Amino acid sequence: MRELTEEEKRVLLNKGTEAPFVGEYTDFFEEGNYHCKQCDAKLYRSSDKFHSNCGWPSFDDEIEGAVERIIDADGRRTEIVCANCKGHLGHVFEGERFTEKNTRHCVNSISLVFRK
């Protein structure tokens, strides 16, 4: 496990959200993979990333078994966490029709590390 900064802890451990349109990977589209910042587990492929104009990196698929879905306490949203360390990634939304897969993983850049 990697030592986290206070802001990384706020998001990954305390289920916070970084501000929209400020994250390192919001408008980043290089070829490679996105890993969990806390445990380095591989979570997403760049080929599944798309521009949704929502202010956070968006993916329409995850690496099989890498991401868990948890219904929020209010039942209105579905949280996504790293399946390995349970670090908070963001939320997943379905039915928005951004891509053919009809799924959008809205992920905090601060929860990720990109590797070519």
Biopython code that builds the backbone (N, CA, C, O; Angstrom):
import numpy as np
from Bio.PDB.StructureBuilder import StructureBuilder

atoms = [
    (1, "MET", "N", (0.836, -1.182, 0.000)),
    (1, "MET", "CA", (0.000, 0.000, 0.000)),
    (1, "MET", "C", (0.881, 1.246, 0.000)),
    (1, "MET", "O", (1.914, 1.305, 0.666)),
    (2, "ARG", "N", (0.451, 2.206, -0.745)),
    (2, "ARG", "CA", (1.169, 3.468, -0.882)),
    (2, "ARG", "C", (0.696, 4.454, 0.188)),
    (2, "ARG", "O", (-0.479, 4.455, 0.555)),
    (3, "GLU", "N", (1.602, 5.289, 0.685)),
    (3, "GLU", "CA", (1.212, 6.327, 1.631)),
    (3, "GLU", "C", (0.493, 7.438, 0.866)),
    (3, "GLU", "O", (0.977, 7.904, -0.166)),
    (4, "LEU", "N", (-0.649, 7.852, 1.372)),
    (4, "LEU", "CA", (-1.485, 8.835, 0.693)),
    (4, "LEU", "C", (-1.330, 10.217, 1.314)),
    (4, "LEU", "O", (-1.067, 10.354, 2.509)),
    (5, "THR", "N", (-1.500, 11.237, 0.478)),
    (5, "THR", "CA", (-1.553, 12.611, 0.980)),
    (5, "THR", "C", (-2.892, 12.813, 1.694)),
    (5, "THR", "O", (-3.774, 11.958, 1.612)),
    (6, "GLU", "N", (-3.043, 13.919, 2.381)),
    (6, "GLU", "CA", (-4.302, 14.198, 3.081)),
    (6, "GLU", "C", (-5.476, 14.285, 2.098)),
    (6, "GLU", "O", (-6.563, 13.786, 2.391)),
    (7, "GLU", "N", (-5.268, 14.909, 0.941)),
    (7, "GLU", "CA", (-6.348, 15.022, -0.058)),
    (7, "GLU", "C", (-6.691, 13.657, -0.642)),
    (7, "GLU", "O", (-7.865, 13.352, -0.854)),
    (8, "GLU", "N", (-5.685, 12.839, -0.902)),
    (8, "GLU", "CA", (-5.935, 11.479, -1.398)),
    (8, "GLU", "C", (-6.713, 10.667, -0.368)),
    (8, "GLU", "O", (-7.616, 9.913, -0.729)),
    (9, "LYS", "N", (-6.374, 10.814, 0.904)),
    (9, "LYS", "CA", (-7.116, 10.130, 1.978)),
    (9, "LYS", "C", (-8.560, 10.600, 2.016)),
    (9, "LYS", "O", (-9.474, 9.794, 2.191)),
    (10, "ARG", "N", (-8.770, 11.907, 1.852)),
    (10, "ARG", "CA", (-10.126, 12.459, 1.880)),
    (10, "ARG", "C", (-11.019, 11.801, 0.836)),
    (10, "ARG", "O", (-12.190, 11.521, 1.093)),
    (11, "VAL", "N", (-10.453, 11.558, -0.345)),
    (11, "VAL", "CA", (-11.237, 10.954, -1.424)),
    (11, "VAL", "C", (-11.264, 9.430, -1.310)),
    (11, "VAL", "O", (-12.342, 8.839, -1.248)),
    (12, "LEU", "N", (-10.103, 8.791, -1.282)),
    (12, "LEU", "CA", (-10.033, 7.329, -1.306)),
    (12, "LEU", "C", (-10.565, 6.659, -0.036)),
    (12, "LEU", "O", (-11.239, 5.633, -0.123)),
    (13, "LEU", "N", (-10.278, 7.211, 1.116)),
    (13, "LEU", "CA", (-10.673, 6.575, 2.374)),
    (13, "LEU", "C", (-11.972, 7.116, 2.949)),
    (13, "LEU", "O", (-12.733, 6.381, 3.577)),
    (14, "ASN", "N", (-12.226, 8.416, 2.731)),
    (14, "ASN", "CA", (-13.403, 9.044, 3.323)),
    (14, "ASN", "C", (-14.504, 9.351, 2.310)),
    (14, "ASN", "O", (-15.444, 10.090, 2.605)),
    (15, "LYS", "N", (-14.378, 8.783, 1.128)),
    (15, "LYS", "CA", (-15.398, 8.872, 0.074)),
    (15, "LYS", "C", (-15.702, 10.289, -0.372)),
    (15, "LYS", "O", (-16.850, 10.631, -0.656)),
    (16, "GLY", "N", (-14.659, 11.112, -0.432)),
    (16, "GLY", "CA", (-14.813, 12.476, -0.893)),
    (16, "GLY", "C", (-14.859, 12.553, -2.411)),
    (16, "GLY", "O", (-14.769, 11.541, -3.106)),
    (17, "THR", "N", (-15.000, 13.770, -2.904)),
    (17, "THR", "CA", (-15.017, 14.011, -4.347)),
    (17, "THR", "C", (-14.128, 15.206, -4.643)),
    (17, "THR", "O", (-14.211, 16.234, -3.970)),
    (18, "GLU", "N", (-13.277, 15.067, -5.656)),
    (18, "GLU", "CA", (-12.475, 16.231, -6.053)),
    (18, "GLU", "C", (-13.344, 17.159, -6.896)),
    (18, "GLU", "O", (-14.352, 16.737, -7.462)),
    (19, "ALA", "N", (-12.954, 18.396, -6.971)),
    (19, "ALA", "CA", (-13.724, 19.377, -7.745)),
    (19, "ALA", "C", (-13.760, 18.980, -9.222)),
    (19, "ALA", "O", (-12.806, 18.378, -9.714)),
    (20, "PRO", "N", (-14.840, 19.305, -9.939)),
    (20, "PRO", "CA", (-14.914, 18.985, -11.361)),
    (20, "PRO", "C", (-13.924, 19.807, -12.176)),
    (20, "PRO", "O", (-13.582, 20.935, -11.821)),
    (21, "PHE", "N", (-13.475, 19.217, -13.271)),
    (21, "PHE", "CA", (-12.619, 19.853, -14.278)),
    (21, "PHE", "C", (-11.231, 20.248, -13.769)),
    (21, "PHE", "O", (-10.559, 21.053, -14.415)),
    (22, "VAL", "N", (-10.786, 19.714, -12.645)),
    (22, "VAL", "CA", (-9.448, 20.022, -12.142)),
    (22, "VAL", "C", (-8.538, 18.804, -12.098)),
    (22, "VAL", "O", (-7.325, 18.947, -11.940)),
    (23, "GLY", "N", (-9.096, 17.619, -12.234)),
    (23, "GLY", "CA", (-8.326, 16.384, -12.106)),
    (23, "GLY", "C", (-7.324, 16.188, -13.229)),
    (23, "GLY", "O", (-7.542, 16.606, -14.366)),
    (24, "GLU", "N", (-6.235, 15.552, -12.884)),
    (24, "GLU", "CA", (-5.133, 15.280, -13.808)),
    (24, "GLU", "C", (-5.562, 14.500, -15.046)),
    (24, "GLU", "O", (-4.995, 14.704, -16.119)),
    (25, "TYR", "N", (-6.546, 13.614, -14.926)),
    (25, "TYR", "CA", (-6.908, 12.734, -16.041)),
    (25, "TYR", "C", (-8.227, 13.085, -16.725)),
    (25, "TYR", "O", (-8.687, 12.336, -17.587)),
    (26, "THR", "N", (-8.843, 14.207, -16.361)),
    (26, "THR", "CA", (-10.130, 14.572, -16.953)),
    (26, "THR", "C", (-10.048, 14.674, -18.472)),
    (26, "THR", "O", (-10.897, 14.121, -19.170)),
    (27, "ASP", "N", (-9.048, 15.366, -18.991)),
    (27, "ASP", "CA", (-8.882, 15.535, -20.443)),
    (27, "ASP", "C", (-7.625, 14.840, -20.949)),
    (27, "ASP", "O", (-6.990, 15.313, -21.891)),
    (28, "PHE", "N", (-7.272, 13.745, -20.342)),
    (28, "PHE", "CA", (-6.051, 12.994, -20.644)),
    (28, "PHE", "C", (-6.439, 11.729, -21.403)),
    (28, "PHE", "O", (-7.279, 10.960, -20.934)),
    (29, "PHE", "N", (-5.827, 11.501, -22.585)),
    (29, "PHE", "CA", (-6.239, 10.365, -23.407)),
    (29, "PHE", "C", (-5.064, 9.604, -24.003)),
    (29, "PHE", "O", (-5.114, 9.225, -25.173)),
    (30, "GLU", "N", (-4.017, 9.371, -23.235)),
    (30, "GLU", "CA", (-2.900, 8.559, -23.719)),
    (30, "GLU", "C", (-3.250, 7.077, -23.599)),
    (30, "GLU", "O", (-4.160, 6.696, -22.863)),
    (31, "GLU", "N", (-2.511, 6.254, -24.334)),
    (31, "GLU", "CA", (-2.747, 4.815, -24.333)),
    (31, "GLU", "C", (-2.035, 4.164, -23.157)),
    (31, "GLU", "O", (-0.838, 4.368, -22.955)),
    (32, "GLY", "N", (-2.773, 3.384, -22.389)),
    (32, "GLY", "CA", (-2.213, 2.685, -21.239)),
    (32, "GLY", "C", (-3.322, 2.220, -20.314)),
    (32, "GLY", "O", (-4.450, 1.986, -20.748)),
    (33, "ASN", "N", (-2.992, 2.087, -19.028)),
    (33, "ASN", "CA", (-3.941, 1.595, -18.035)),
    (33, "ASN", "C", (-3.970, 2.521, -16.822)),
    (33, "ASN", "O", (-2.997, 3.208, -16.512)),
    (34, "TYR", "N", (-5.103, 2.516, -16.159)),
    (34, "TYR", "CA", (-5.291, 3.305, -14.950)),
    (34, "TYR", "C", (-5.333, 2.345, -13.763)),
    (34, "TYR", "O", (-6.061, 1.352, -13.767)),
    (35, "HIS", "N", (-4.537, 2.666, -12.753)),
    (35, "HIS", "CA", (-4.404, 1.822, -11.569)),
    (35, "HIS", "C", (-4.917, 2.567, -10.344)),
    (35, "HIS", "O", (-5.010, 3.795, -10.346)),
    (36, "CYS", "N", (-5.249, 1.814, -9.298)),
    (36, "CYS", "CA", (-5.654, 2.406, -8.027)),
    (36, "CYS", "C", (-4.455, 3.116, -7.399)),
    (36, "CYS", "O", (-3.376, 2.534, -7.287)),
    (37, "LYS", "N", (-4.642, 4.356, -6.996)),
    (37, "LYS", "CA", (-3.556, 5.123, -6.395)),
    (37, "LYS", "C", (-3.099, 4.510, -5.077)),
    (37, "LYS", "O", (-1.925, 4.631, -4.725)),
    (38, "GLN", "N", (-3.990, 3.860, -4.344)),
    (38, "GLN", "CA", (-3.640, 3.310, -3.038)),
    (38, "GLN", "C", (-2.903, 1.975, -3.129)),
    (38, "GLN", "O", (-1.888, 1.794, -2.456)),
    (39, "CYS", "N", (-3.387, 1.039, -3.942)),
    (39, "CYS", "CA", (-2.802, -0.319, -3.952)),
    (39, "CYS", "C", (-2.188, -0.723, -5.288)),
    (39, "CYS", "O", (-1.592, -1.796, -5.386)),
    (40, "ASP", "N", (-2.317, 0.104, -6.309)),
    (40, "ASP", "CA", (-1.762, -0.112, -7.642)),
    (40, "ASP", "C", (-2.455, -1.212, -8.454)),
    (40, "ASP", "O", (-1.923, -1.639, -9.478)),
    (41, "ALA", "N", (-3.619, -1.673, -8.021)),
    (41, "ALA", "CA", (-4.369, -2.659, -8.808)),
    (41, "ALA", "C", (-4.804, -2.017, -10.128)),
    (41, "ALA", "O", (-5.208, -0.855, -10.150)),
    (42, "LYS", "N", (-4.721, -2.764, -11.213)),
    (42, "LYS", "CA", (-5.151, -2.283, -12.521)),
    (42, "LYS", "C", (-6.681, -2.255, -12.555)),
    (42, "LYS", "O", (-7.336, -3.265, -12.299)),
    (43, "LEU", "N", (-7.244, -1.072, -12.877)),
    (43, "LEU", "CA", (-8.698, -0.869, -12.833)),
    (43, "LEU", "C", (-9.348, -0.666, -14.201)),
    (43, "LEU", "O", (-10.381, -1.263, -14.503)),
    (44, "TYR", "N", (-8.727, 0.190, -15.028)),
    (44, "TYR", "CA", (-9.334, 0.596, -16.299)),
    (44, "TYR", "C", (-8.302, 0.634, -17.410)),
    (44, "TYR", "O", (-7.120, 0.883, -17.173)),
    (45, "ARG", "N", (-8.770, 0.382, -18.638)),
    (45, "ARG", "CA", (-7.942, 0.518, -19.846)),
    (45, "ARG", "C", (-8.270, 1.856, -20.513)),
    (45, "ARG", "O", (-9.409, 2.321, -20.464)),
    (46, "SER", "N", (-7.268, 2.462, -21.132)),
    (46, "SER", "CA", (-7.508, 3.728, -21.830)),
    (46, "SER", "C", (-8.503, 3.557, -22.973)),
    (46, "SER", "O", (-9.190, 4.510, -23.340)),
    (47, "SER", "N", (-8.587, 2.363, -23.534)),
    (47, "SER", "CA", (-9.526, 2.112, -24.641)),
    (47, "SER", "C", (-10.988, 2.200, -24.184)),
    (47, "SER", "O", (-11.887, 2.305, -25.018)),
    (48, "ASP", "N", (-11.233, 2.159, -22.869)),
    (48, "ASP", "CA", (-12.594, 2.269, -22.331)),
    (48, "ASP", "C", (-12.903, 3.671, -21.803)),
    (48, "ASP", "O", (-13.982, 3.906, -21.257)),
    (49, "LYS", "N", (-11.959, 4.598, -21.964)),
    (49, "LYS", "CA", (-12.143, 5.970, -21.483)),
    (49, "LYS", "C", (-12.804, 6.803, -22.587)),
    (49, "LYS", "O", (-12.507, 6.627, -23.769)),
    (50, "PHE", "N", (-13.685, 7.693, -22.195)),
    (50, "PHE", "CA", (-14.334, 8.571, -23.172)),
    (50, "PHE", "C", (-14.567, 9.941, -22.553)),
    (50, "PHE", "O", (-14.555, 10.091, -21.331)),
    (51, "HIS", "N", (-14.775, 10.928, -23.395)),
    (51, "HIS", "CA", (-14.999, 12.295, -22.937)),
    (51, "HIS", "C", (-16.492, 12.509, -22.752)),
    (51, "HIS", "O", (-17.247, 12.510, -23.725)),
    (52, "SER", "N", (-16.923, 12.692, -21.502)),
    (52, "SER", "CA", (-18.352, 12.850, -21.215)),
    (52, "SER", "C", (-18.726, 14.291, -20.874)),
    (52, "SER", "O", (-19.905, 14.605, -20.713)),
    (53, "ASN", "N", (-17.717, 15.174, -20.762)),
    (53, "ASN", "CA", (-17.946, 16.573, -20.379)),
    (53, "ASN", "C", (-18.569, 16.723, -18.991)),
    (53, "ASN", "O", (-19.224, 17.728, -18.713)),
    (54, "CYS", "N", (-18.369, 15.730, -18.117)),
    (54, "CYS", "CA", (-18.953, 15.800, -16.771)),
    (54, "CYS", "C", (-17.992, 16.402, -15.750)),
    (54, "CYS", "O", (-18.406, 16.739, -14.640)),
    (55, "GLY", "N", (-16.702, 16.545, -16.110)),
    (55, "GLY", "CA", (-15.737, 17.132, -15.195)),
    (55, "GLY", "C", (-14.812, 16.143, -14.519)),
    (55, "GLY", "O", (-13.888, 16.539, -13.808)),
    (56, "TRP", "N", (-15.053, 14.849, -14.736)),
    (56, "TRP", "CA", (-14.210, 13.797, -14.180)),
    (56, "TRP", "C", (-13.927, 12.769, -15.269)),
    (56, "TRP", "O", (-14.685, 12.678, -16.234)),
    (57, "PRO", "N", (-12.859, 11.997, -15.137)),
    (57, "PRO", "CA", (-12.600, 10.938, -16.113)),
    (57, "PRO", "C", (-13.780, 9.965, -16.166)),
    (57, "PRO", "O", (-14.364, 9.616, -15.140)),
    (58, "SER", "N", (-14.117, 9.538, -17.382)),
    (58, "SER", "CA", (-15.235, 8.622, -17.581)),
    (58, "SER", "C", (-14.779, 7.382, -18.338)),
    (58, "SER", "O", (-14.025, 7.469, -19.307)),
    (59, "PHE", "N", (-15.248, 6.236, -17.882)),
    (59, "PHE", "CA", (-14.942, 4.952, -18.508)),
    (59, "PHE", "C", (-16.256, 4.198, -18.679)),
    (59, "PHE", "O", (-17.135, 4.282, -17.821)),
    (60, "ASP", "N", (-16.397, 3.456, -19.792)),
    (60, "ASP", "CA", (-17.632, 2.696, -19.963)),
    (60, "ASP", "C", (-17.454, 1.212, -19.656)),
    (60, "ASP", "O", (-18.355, 0.410, -19.901)),
    (61, "ASP", "N", (-16.288, 0.851, -19.119)),
    (61, "ASP", "CA", (-16.042, -0.532, -18.716)),
    (61, "ASP", "C", (-14.861, -0.549, -17.760)),
    (61, "ASP", "O", (-14.040, 0.368, -17.758)),
    (62, "GLU", "N", (-14.779, -1.592, -16.950)),
    (62, "GLU", "CA", (-13.648, -1.771, -16.051)),
    (62, "GLU", "C", (-12.961, -3.088, -16.366)),
    (62, "GLU", "O", (-13.522, -3.928, -17.070)),
    (63, "ILE", "N", (-11.765, -3.276, -15.857)),
    (63, "ILE", "CA", (-11.084, -4.560, -15.987)),
    (63, "ILE", "C", (-11.856, -5.550, -15.119)),
    (63, "ILE", "O", (-12.163, -5.269, -13.960)),
    (64, "GLU", "N", (-12.159, -6.697, -15.686)),
    (64, "GLU", "CA", (-13.006, -7.672, -15.007)),
    (64, "GLU", "C", (-12.515, -7.976, -13.592)),
    (64, "GLU", "O", (-11.353, -8.324, -13.382)),
    (65, "GLY", "N", (-13.426, -7.837, -12.630)),
    (65, "GLY", "CA", (-13.129, -8.138, -11.236)),
    (65, "GLY", "C", (-12.389, -7.061, -10.476)),
    (65, "GLY", "O", (-12.095, -7.239, -9.294)),
    (66, "ALA", "N", (-12.073, -5.930, -11.132)),
    (66, "ALA", "CA", (-11.252, -4.894, -10.505)),
    (66, "ALA", "C", (-12.042, -3.870, -9.701)),
    (66, "ALA", "O", (-11.492, -3.225, -8.807)),
    (67, "VAL", "N", (-13.327, -3.715, -10.010)),
    (67, "VAL", "CA", (-14.142, -2.659, -9.403)),
    (67, "VAL", "C", (-15.397, -3.277, -8.798)),
    (67, "VAL", "O", (-16.064, -4.100, -9.425)),
    (68, "GLU", "N", (-15.708, -2.866, -7.569)),
    (68, "GLU", "CA", (-16.940, -3.315, -6.916)),
    (68, "GLU", "C", (-17.950, -2.181, -6.901)),
    (68, "GLU", "O", (-17.585, -1.009, -6.808)),
    (69, "ARG", "N", (-19.209, -2.538, -6.993)),
    (69, "ARG", "CA", (-20.304, -1.569, -6.932)),
    (69, "ARG", "C", (-21.027, -1.709, -5.601)),
    (69, "ARG", "O", (-21.325, -2.816, -5.153)),
    (70, "ILE", "N", (-21.303, -0.567, -4.976)),
    (70, "ILE", "CA", (-21.990, -0.550, -3.687)),
    (70, "ILE", "C", (-23.088, 0.514, -3.759)),
    (70, "ILE", "O", (-22.812, 1.674, -4.067)),
    (71, "ILE", "N", (-24.311, 0.125, -3.480)),
    (71, "ILE", "CA", (-25.413, 1.088, -3.490)),
    (71, "ILE", "C", (-25.215, 2.068, -2.328)),
    (71, "ILE", "O", (-25.001, 1.649, -1.191)),
    (72, "ASP", "N", (-25.288, 3.383, -2.620)),
    (72, "ASP", "CA", (-25.178, 4.406, -1.578)),
    (72, "ASP", "C", (-26.300, 4.224, -0.558)),
    (72, "ASP", "O", (-27.342, 3.647, -0.867)),
    (73, "ALA", "N", (-26.083, 4.715, 0.646)),
    (73, "ALA", "CA", (-27.060, 4.576, 1.727)),
    (73, "ALA", "C", (-28.432, 5.110, 1.344)),
    (73, "ALA", "O", (-29.449, 4.574, 1.783)),
    (74, "ASP", "N", (-28.470, 6.175, 0.521)),
    (74, "ASP", "CA", (-29.762, 6.740, 0.126)),
    (74, "ASP", "C", (-30.414, 5.982, -1.035)),
    (74, "ASP", "O", (-31.552, 6.271, -1.405)),
    (75, "GLY", "N", (-29.696, 5.019, -1.605)),
    (75, "GLY", "CA", (-30.241, 4.205, -2.687)),
    (75, "GLY", "C", (-30.319, 4.894, -4.033)),
    (75, "GLY", "O", (-30.859, 4.329, -4.984)),
    (76, "ARG", "N", (-29.788, 6.111, -4.134)),
    (76, "ARG", "CA", (-29.925, 6.892, -5.362)),
    (76, "ARG", "C", (-28.743, 6.735, -6.312)),
    (76, "ARG", "O", (-28.902, 6.871, -7.525)),
    (77, "ARG", "N", (-27.563, 6.451, -5.775)),
    (77, "ARG", "CA", (-26.375, 6.310, -6.617)),
    (77, "ARG", "C", (-25.661, 5.011, -6.269)),
    (77, "ARG", "O", (-25.915, 4.390, -5.237)),
    (78, "THR", "N", (-24.754, 4.620, -7.173)),
    (78, "THR", "CA", (-23.953, 3.428, -6.944)),
    (78, "THR", "C", (-22.488, 3.830, -6.881)),
    (78, "THR", "O", (-21.915, 4.310, -7.859)),
    (79, "GLU", "N", (-21.896, 3.627, -5.716)),
    (79, "GLU", "CA", (-20.481, 3.918, -5.512)),
    (79, "GLU", "C", (-19.640, 2.825, -6.173)),
    (79, "GLU", "O", (-20.050, 1.667, -6.242)),
    (80, "ILE", "N", (-18.449, 3.215, -6.661)),
    (80, "ILE", "CA", (-17.487, 2.233, -7.154)),
    (80, "ILE", "C", (-16.228, 2.330, -6.305)),
    (80, "ILE", "O", (-15.743, 3.418, -5.994)),
    (81, "VAL", "N", (-15.705, 1.142, -5.935)),
    (81, "VAL", "CA", (-14.490, 1.051, -5.130)),
    (81, "VAL", "C", (-13.544, 0.045, -5.768)),
    (81, "VAL", "O", (-13.969, -0.831, -6.520)),
    (82, "CYS", "N", (-12.261, 0.180, -5.462)),
    (82, "CYS", "CA", (-11.267, -0.791, -5.891)),
    (82, "CYS", "C", (-11.594, -2.118, -5.209)),
    (82, "CYS", "O", (-11.739, -2.165, -3.987)),
    (83, "ALA", "N", (-11.710, -3.186, -5.977)),
    (83, "ALA", "CA", (-12.035, -4.493, -5.409)),
    (83, "ALA", "C", (-10.927, -5.010, -4.505)),
    (83, "ALA", "O", (-11.181, -5.820, -3.613)),
    (84, "ASN", "N", (-9.701, -4.549, -4.726)),
    (84, "ASN", "CA", (-8.571, -5.032, -3.940)),
    (84, "ASN", "C", (-8.464, -4.358, -2.575)),
    (84, "ASN", "O", (-8.360, -5.046, -1.560)),
    (85, "CYS", "N", (-8.487, -3.016, -2.532)),
    (85, "CYS", "CA", (-8.255, -2.295, -1.267)),
    (85, "CYS", "C", (-9.484, -1.552, -0.756)),
    (85, "CYS", "O", (-9.458, -0.991, 0.339)),
    (86, "LYS", "N", (-10.562, -1.544, -1.541)),
    (86, "LYS", "CA", (-11.822, -0.873, -1.198)),
    (86, "LYS", "C", (-11.731, 0.652, -1.213)),
    (86, "LYS", "O", (-12.599, 1.325, -0.657)),
    (87, "GLY", "N", (-10.690, 1.208, -1.841)),
    (87, "GLY", "CA", (-10.565, 2.653, -1.975)),
    (87, "GLY", "C", (-11.675, 3.213, -2.853)),
    (87, "GLY", "O", (-12.033, 2.623, -3.873)),
    (88, "HIS", "N", (-12.220, 4.365, -2.443)),
    (88, "HIS", "CA", (-13.314, 5.017, -3.184)),
    (88, "HIS", "C", (-12.800, 5.560, -4.513)),
    (88, "HIS", "O", (-11.794, 6.269, -4.555)),
    (89, "LEU", "N", (-13.498, 5.222, -5.599)),
    (89, "LEU", "CA", (-13.143, 5.699, -6.935)),
    (89, "LEU", "C", (-14.093, 6.786, -7.409)),
    (89, "LEU", "O", (-13.658, 7.779, -7.992)),
    (90, "GLY", "N", (-15.379, 6.610, -7.167)),
    (90, "GLY", "CA", (-16.389, 7.539, -7.648)),
    (90, "GLY", "C", (-17.741, 6.864, -7.667)),
    (90, "GLY", "O", (-18.109, 6.164, -6.723)),
    (91, "HIS", "N", (-18.491, 7.075, -8.756)),
    (91, "HIS", "CA", (-19.817, 6.477, -8.908)),
    (91, "HIS", "C", (-20.001, 5.975, -10.337)),
    (91, "HIS", "O", (-19.327, 6.435, -11.259)),
    (92, "VAL", "N", (-20.910, 5.039, -10.507)),
    (92, "VAL", "CA", (-21.224, 4.514, -11.838)),
    (92, "VAL", "C", (-22.682, 4.857, -12.144)),
    (92, "VAL", "O", (-23.558, 4.795, -11.281)),
    (93, "PHE", "N", (-22.904, 5.220, -13.409)),
    (93, "PHE", "CA", (-24.235, 5.593, -13.875)),
    (93, "PHE", "C", (-24.551, 4.777, -15.127)),
    (93, "PHE", "O", (-23.679, 4.547, -15.965)),
    (94, "GLU", "N", (-25.781, 4.351, -15.245)),
    (94, "GLU", "CA", (-26.207, 3.584, -16.424)),
    (94, "GLU", "C", (-27.409, 4.265, -17.059)),
    (94, "GLU", "O", (-28.170, 4.969, -16.396)),
    (95, "GLY", "N", (-27.562, 4.038, -18.366)),
    (95, "GLY", "CA", (-28.724, 4.563, -19.071)),
    (95, "GLY", "C", (-28.578, 5.969, -19.617)),
    (95, "GLY", "O", (-29.566, 6.558, -20.055)),
    (96, "GLU", "N", (-27.376, 6.524, -19.605)),
    (96, "GLU", "CA", (-27.184, 7.890, -20.098)),
    (96, "GLU", "C", (-26.919, 7.946, -21.606)),
    (96, "GLU", "O", (-26.992, 9.018, -22.208)),
    (97, "ARG", "N", (-26.617, 6.813, -22.208)),
    (97, "ARG", "CA", (-26.400, 6.679, -23.661)),
    (97, "ARG", "C", (-25.189, 7.449, -24.191)),
    (97, "ARG", "O", (-25.198, 7.893, -25.339)),
    (98, "PHE", "N", (-24.151, 7.610, -23.370)),
    (98, "PHE", "CA", (-22.920, 8.236, -23.858)),
    (98, "PHE", "C", (-22.173, 7.313, -24.824)),
    (98, "PHE", "O", (-21.568, 7.775, -25.791)),
    (99, "THR", "N", (-22.221, 6.010, -24.554)),
    (99, "THR", "CA", (-21.540, 5.028, -25.401)),
    (99, "THR", "C", (-22.476, 3.846, -25.634)),
    (99, "THR", "O", (-23.549, 3.768, -25.034)),
    (100, "GLU", "N", (-22.068, 2.932, -26.502)),
    (100, "GLU", "CA", (-22.877, 1.742, -26.771)),
    (100, "GLU", "C", (-23.047, 0.882, -25.530)),
    (100, "GLU", "O", (-24.063, 0.202, -25.388)),
    (101, "LYS", "N", (-22.071, 0.899, -24.628)),
    (101, "LYS", "CA", (-22.156, 0.103, -23.396)),
    (101, "LYS", "C", (-23.120, 0.722, -22.392)),
    (101, "LYS", "O", (-23.518, 0.066, -21.430)),
    (102, "ASN", "N", (-23.502, 1.994, -22.611)),
    (102, "ASN", "CA", (-24.523, 2.675, -21.822)),
    (102, "ASN", "C", (-24.183, 2.736, -20.324)),
    (102, "ASN", "O", (-25.069, 2.714, -19.469)),
    (103, "THR", "N", (-22.885, 2.813, -20.035)),
    (103, "THR", "CA", (-22.385, 2.867, -18.664)),
    (103, "THR", "C", (-21.336, 3.958, -18.563)),
    (103, "THR", "O", (-20.533, 4.141, -19.478)),
    (104, "ARG", "N", (-21.340, 4.689, -17.444)),
    (104, "ARG", "CA", (-20.312, 5.704, -17.211)),
    (104, "ARG", "C", (-19.772, 5.572, -15.800)),
    (104, "ARG", "O", (-20.471, 5.856, -14.827)),
    (105, "HIS", "N", (-18.524, 5.139, -15.693)),
    (105, "HIS", "CA", (-17.813, 5.158, -14.423)),
    (105, "HIS", "C", (-17.238, 6.564, -14.300)),
    (105, "HIS", "O", (-16.344, 6.935, -15.061)),
    (106, "CYS", "N", (-17.731, 7.335, -13.368)),
    (106, "CYS", "CA", (-17.294, 8.704, -13.128)),
    (106, "CYS", "C", (-16.277, 8.626, -11.990)),
    (106, "CYS", "O", (-16.648, 8.423, -10.834)),
    (107, "VAL", "N", (-14.987, 8.790, -12.321)),
    (107, "VAL", "CA", (-13.904, 8.462, -11.400)),
    (107, "VAL", "C", (-13.102, 9.714, -11.038)),
    (107, "VAL", "O", (-12.798, 10.537, -11.902)),
    (108, "ASN", "N", (-12.770, 9.846, -9.780)),
    (108, "ASN", "CA", (-11.882, 10.921, -9.326)),
    (108, "ASN", "C", (-10.472, 10.669, -9.836)),
    (108, "ASN", "O", (-9.914, 9.596, -9.606)),
    (109, "SER", "N", (-9.890, 11.640, -10.523)),
    (109, "SER", "CA", (-8.499, 11.502, -10.990)),
    (109, "SER", "C", (-7.569, 11.183, -9.836)),
    (109, "SER", "O", (-6.634, 10.397, -9.992)),
    (110, "ILE", "N", (-7.811, 11.781, -8.687)),
    (110, "ILE", "CA", (-6.934, 11.616, -7.535)),
    (110, "ILE", "C", (-6.905, 10.176, -7.028)),
    (110, "ILE", "O", (-6.002, 9.804, -6.279)),
    (111, "SER", "N", (-7.886, 9.363, -7.428)),
    (111, "SER", "CA", (-7.938, 7.955, -7.034)),
    (111, "SER", "C", (-7.123, 7.061, -7.968)),
    (111, "SER", "O", (-6.982, 5.862, -7.724)),
    (112, "LEU", "N", (-6.586, 7.652, -9.041)),
    (112, "LEU", "CA", (-5.940, 6.876, -10.097)),
    (112, "LEU", "C", (-4.465, 7.219, -10.286)),
    (112, "LEU", "O", (-3.998, 8.296, -9.914)),
    (113, "VAL", "N", (-3.751, 6.265, -10.877)),
    (113, "VAL", "CA", (-2.392, 6.451, -11.387)),
    (113, "VAL", "C", (-2.391, 5.864, -12.788)),
    (113, "VAL", "O", (-2.856, 4.742, -12.987)),
    (114, "PHE", "N", (-1.875, 6.607, -13.764)),
    (114, "PHE", "CA", (-1.815, 6.125, -15.146)),
    (114, "PHE", "C", (-0.450, 5.479, -15.410)),
    (114, "PHE", "O", (0.587, 5.984, -14.979)),
    (115, "ARG", "N", (-0.475, 4.361, -16.122)),
    (115, "ARG", "CA", (0.754, 3.671, -16.535)),
    (115, "ARG", "C", (0.667, 3.335, -18.018)),
    (115, "ARG", "O", (-0.308, 2.743, -18.482)),
    (116, "LYS", "N", (1.726, 3.732, -18.764)),
    (116, "LYS", "CA", (1.784, 3.416, -20.212)),
    (116, "LYS", "C", (1.990, 1.922, -20.410)),
    (116, "LYS", "O", (2.066, 1.455, -21.547)),
]
sb = StructureBuilder()
sb.init_structure("model")
sb.init_model(0)
sb.init_chain("A")
sb.init_seg("    ")
for serial, (resi, resn, name, xyz) in enumerate(atoms, 1):
    if name == "N":
        sb.init_residue(resn, " ", resi, " ")
    sb.init_atom(name, np.array(xyz, "f"), 0.0, 1.0, " ", f" {name:<3s}", serial, name[0])
structure = sb.get_structure()
